[in-house]
Amino acid sequence: MKTIRFPRRAVLLGGLAAFLSGCASKFRSYGGPEVTRVRLYKGQRLLVLDGADRVLQTYPVGLGFAPEGHKQFEGDGRTPEGTYIVDKRNPESTYHLSVGISYPNEADIAFAEAQGLSPGGDIFIHGGPRPGIDPTDVRDWTAGCIAVTDREIEDIYAMVKDGTPIHIFA
């Protein structure tokens, strides 16, 4: 039986290509403790992922371009405050990946409608920044969403499941 020999360069380049292809996916796996709750502290610009008995991860965040106060209307640039749930995910998000928040709730809708306005919607935790925004220049650049780095949203996307409660504090 004849032994086939491969040039060392081919073996090294093939191994490197296989390694890099595993790193290229934006979809990560997570086998750790379940995330039981997400907390956002707007004033501290801090997102916290809680497990059953401890904090699992924390992330610095950017918010809407007018972050103070509860989101009331479409286009106000505020990030909501209150209790919501993670209700959807978008693997094809303009902002790398995104995890949706159930804003607006019934109270948000009723308040906006009483003013003759739309409450808005499509509030997500997502990567970024959007093209043309320098994150070292502008911290609060979204229209009301919660922004993290692309690498961080990959982790959050893998860790946080639909139905997880999210509590957003001023």
Disulfide bonds with the S-S distance in Angstrom:
none
